[in-house]
Structures are given as structure tokens and as C-alpha cells.
Amino acid sequence: PRIPFGWLRAIIFLLVYLGLIVLAGLLQLDFYTSYTVVFLISVLLVAGFSQYIDLISWKEIGLTWNGFALQAGTGFALAIAILGTGTCFLLAIDQLNWMEVQFNGQSLAMSFGLMLLVAFAEELVFRGYVLRNLRQSLSPVAALLVSAALFAIFHSSNPGTNWLALVNVFIAGILLGINYIFTRNLWFGIALHFAWNFFQGPVLGYEVSGLNIPSVLTQSIGKNTLLTGGSFGFEGSLVNTMLCLLAIGILTLVYWKQYIKKLPLSVESGSK
């Protein structure tokens, strides 16, 4: 690489990324256009840094599909399982009710596309570039924790953010990144991230990281914001905390048995 230290490449990348995101925000674009611009910034920046700074090909970032379709399906199913379990629990304790159903095909299609762009862009940035480069300077656990912390920091300005919401986004960063640590492939995280955002907001009616998205189901949530997540959505819920930690524990055990012989436990060989 033109810059020899993985941690330094990650810092420079994030500073450029943040600067471009701020500049894009100054354009005062509408909601969907602004996220499309962020998607383009993310893809082009990861591609540019990877090719001209890291000196690696696009495929080495972790976008190889062959052999990883099952991983993607697992991520997709896991998101539905966590959301479904948590939602059923909130319904059972009368902290969630749905008032009406409003199906708008055009709105749902636009939300589908938006959530796909967001998932792809954020996984490229925080797992495909940041986590991959941190892994070349830090142990697997340290790289995963630092990347998750950065992921939370970049969400700290979202509407309705509080301490529990940030803790949960940090935990989400671990959940999204743990597969990448073992497999070096992004499709598990992309599928999980997309399914989580799409079913949480446009389908079930929760806010998505504090953002109010048009939804099929209109919610009425209870007063216990510790359980419901309040205005941040299910991501700010203590129920989500417990379910995501359980998922991380299960994935760690599964991947440890499956991949441990292939996983370097210290800084990657040949990297500084």
C-alpha cells in the first residue's frame, strides 16, 4: 500500500469521507437524493482508496458472491428473527400496537431502493474499508471493537439519539462486522443491514435510527421508551440490546468452530 499503516489509511479515509458528507449536506438536497449522493460518495471513495492507496482489486474488498449466498441468506434471516422476536415481545406486553395499514406501492419501492443503497454504502465504508484496514494493524477483536465504535460515532447526530441508542449501534457494528472478521466477505452484513432497515421502518413502522420513513404499518408505542426505543426506533430498545448480544454470542460460537483454523489471532502477517 502507498500508506503503510492500516490504521492510518482508515483515519485518512474517514476524514475524507466525513468532509464529503458534510459538503453534500450543504447542498440541501431532498431526502432520497441526499442518500443517493451519499451512496455514490461511499462507493467511489472506497473504490478509489482501494485501487490507488491500498493497491488492491475491487473483489478483494469482500464482494465475491460465489460461495457466500448462504451467508447473505443467514444475515437476512437473522435481521427478521431479531425484529420479529422483539416486536412480538413488545406486542405481548402492550408496549406496541398497530393502528392502521397504509400500502403505497411507489413509496414502498422507493424505500426498498433507499435501504438497499444505505446498507451497501455503509457496509462498504465501515466493514469493507475501515474494518479491513484496521485488521491489518490490530488484533481481530480490537479491530472489530474500534470499527463498531466509529460506526456508532457516525450515527451520533441522528434524531432521537441517546446513550442506549449509541450503545445499540455499537453492538450492531459488532454484529455486522463479526462475519467479516472470519470470512472477509460483505454479503452477510449487507443482507442483514438491508433487511434490518427495510423491515424495521418501511414495513413495521419503527423509526430507522431516528429517521421517520413512510411505512405500511402505522405504530402506536407505549410510554416505556427503555423497552420501545422511543423516537430512535427499535434500535434504541433494551429488548434489541439483549437480542443482538445473544445473536453475537451464537455467531461467535458457530464461526469460531468453523473458521478458527483459518483466522490469524494477531495482526495480519506482512502488515504494519
Backbone hydrogen bonds, N-H to C=O, Kabsch-Sander energy under -0.5 kcal/mol:
donor,donor_aa,acceptor,acceptor_aa,energy
2,R,53,I,-2.8
3,I,53,I,-0.6
6,G,4,P,-0.5
9,R,5,F,-2.1
10,A,6,G,-2.2
11,I,7,W,-1.9
12,I,8,L,-2.5
13,F,9,R,-2.4
14,L,10,A,-2.3
15,L,11,I,-2.2
16,V,12,I,-2.2
17,Y,13,F,-2.8
18,L,14,L,-3.0
19,G,15,L,-2.2
20,L,16,V,-2.4
21,I,17,Y,-2.2
22,V,18,L,-2.5
23,L,19,G,-2.2
24,A,20,L,-2.3
25,G,21,I,-2.0
26,L,22,V,-1.3
27,L,24,A,-1.1
28,Q,25,G,-1.3
34,S,30,D,-2.7
35,Y,31,F,-1.5
36,T,32,Y,-1.6
37,V,33,T,-2.3
38,V,34,S,-2.1
39,F,35,Y,-2.0
40,L,36,T,-2.2
41,I,37,V,-2.6
42,S,38,V,-2.6
43,V,39,F,-2.6
44,L,40,L,-2.5
45,L,41,I,-2.4
46,V,42,S,-2.5
47,A,43,V,-2.5
48,G,44,L,-2.7
49,F,45,L,-2.8
50,S,46,V,-2.4
51,Q,47,A,-2.1
52,Y,48,G,-2.7
53,I,49,F,-2.1
54,D,49,F,-2.6
55,L,50,S,-0.5
56,I,50,S,-2.6
60,E,57,S,-0.7
61,I,58,W,-1.3
62,G,59,K,-1.2
63,L,59,K,-0.6
68,F,65,W,-2.7
72,A,68,F,-2.0
73,G,69,A,-2.4
74,T,70,L,-2.3
75,G,71,Q,-2.2
76,F,72,A,-2.4
77,A,73,G,-2.5
78,L,74,T,-2.4
79,A,75,G,-1.9
80,I,76,F,-1.6
81,A,77,A,-2.4
82,I,78,L,-2.5
83,L,79,A,-2.4
84,G,80,I,-2.9
85,T,81,A,-2.4
86,G,82,I,-2.5
87,T,83,L,-2.6
88,C,84,G,-2.3
89,F,85,T,-1.9
90,L,86,G,-2.2
91,L,87,T,-2.4
92,A,88,C,-2.1
93,I,89,F,-1.7
94,D,91,L,-1.2
95,Q,90,L,-2.9
96,L,90,L,-0.8
97,N,220,S,-2.0
99,M,97,N,-0.5
99,M,218,T,-2.7
100,E,218,T,-0.7
102,Q,216,V,-3.3
104,N,102,Q,-0.6
108,L,104,N,-2.7
109,A,105,G,-2.2
110,M,106,Q,-2.2
111,S,107,S,-2.3
112,F,108,L,-2.4
113,G,109,A,-2.3
114,L,110,M,-2.5
115,M,111,S,-2.8
116,L,112,F,-1.8
117,L,113,G,-2.2
118,V,114,L,-2.6
119,A,115,M,-2.3
120,F,116,L,-2.2
121,A,117,L,-2.6
122,E,118,V,-2.7
123,E,119,A,-2.0
124,L,120,F,-2.0
125,V,121,A,-2.3
126,F,122,E,-2.7
127,R,123,E,-1.5
128,G,123,E,-3.0
129,Y,124,L,-1.1
130,V,125,V,-2.6
131,L,126,F,-1.3
132,R,127,R,-1.3
133,N,129,Y,-2.2
134,L,130,V,-2.7
135,R,131,L,-2.2
136,Q,132,R,-0.5
136,Q,133,N,-0.9
137,S,134,L,-1.7
138,L,134,L,-2.3
143,A,139,S,-2.7
144,L,140,P,-2.2
145,L,141,V,-2.4
146,V,142,A,-2.6
147,S,143,A,-2.3
148,A,144,L,-2.0
149,A,145,L,-2.2
150,L,146,V,-2.4
151,F,147,S,-2.1
152,A,148,A,-2.1
153,I,149,A,-2.4
154,F,150,L,-2.2
155,H,152,A,-1.2
156,S,153,I,-1.4
158,N,155,H,-1.6
161,T,158,N,-1.3
166,L,162,N,-2.1
167,V,163,W,-2.1
168,N,164,L,-2.5
169,V,165,A,-2.2
170,F,166,L,-2.3
171,I,167,V,-2.4
172,A,168,N,-2.6
173,G,169,V,-2.1
174,I,170,F,-1.5
175,L,171,I,-2.6
176,L,172,A,-2.8
177,G,173,G,-1.3
178,I,174,I,-2.1
179,N,175,L,-0.5
181,I,177,G,-1.9
182,F,178,I,-1.2
183,T,179,N,-3.0
184,R,180,Y,-2.1
186,L,62,G,-3.5
190,I,186,L,-2.7
191,A,187,W,-2.3
192,L,188,F,-2.5
193,H,189,G,-2.8
194,F,190,I,-2.6
195,A,191,A,-2.6
196,W,192,L,-2.6
197,N,193,H,-2.2
198,F,194,F,-2.9
199,F,195,A,-2.3
200,Q,196,W,-1.9
201,G,197,N,-2.2
203,V,198,F,-1.3
204,L,199,F,-2.3
205,G,201,G,-1.6
206,Y,200,Q,-2.3
208,V,211,L,-2.9
209,S,207,E,-0.8
209,S,232,F,-0.5
210,G,232,F,-1.6
211,L,208,V,-1.7
213,I,211,L,-0.7
216,V,202,P,-2.6
217,L,203,V,-1.4
218,T,100,E,-2.4
219,Q,217,L,-0.6
220,S,97,N,-2.7
222,G,95,Q,-2.7
225,T,223,K,-1.7
227,L,224,N,-1.2
228,T,224,N,-2.2
229,G,225,T,-2.3
232,F,229,G,-1.6
233,G,230,G,-1.1
236,G,233,G,-2.3
237,S,234,F,-1.9
238,L,226,L,-3.1
241,T,237,S,-1.5
242,M,238,L,-2.0
243,L,239,V,-2.1
244,C,240,N,-2.7
245,L,241,T,-2.2
246,L,242,M,-2.0
247,A,243,L,-2.2
248,I,244,C,-2.5
249,G,245,L,-2.2
250,I,246,L,-2.2
251,L,247,A,-2.7
252,T,248,I,-2.5
253,L,249,G,-1.9
254,V,250,I,-2.3
255,Y,251,L,-3.1
256,W,252,T,-2.4
257,K,253,L,-1.7
258,Q,254,V,-1.8
259,Y,255,Y,-3.4
260,I,256,W,-1.5
262,K,259,Y,-2.1
263,L,259,Y,-0.8
263,L,260,I,-0.8
268,E,135,R,-1.0
271,S,268,E,-1.7
272,K,4,P,-0.7
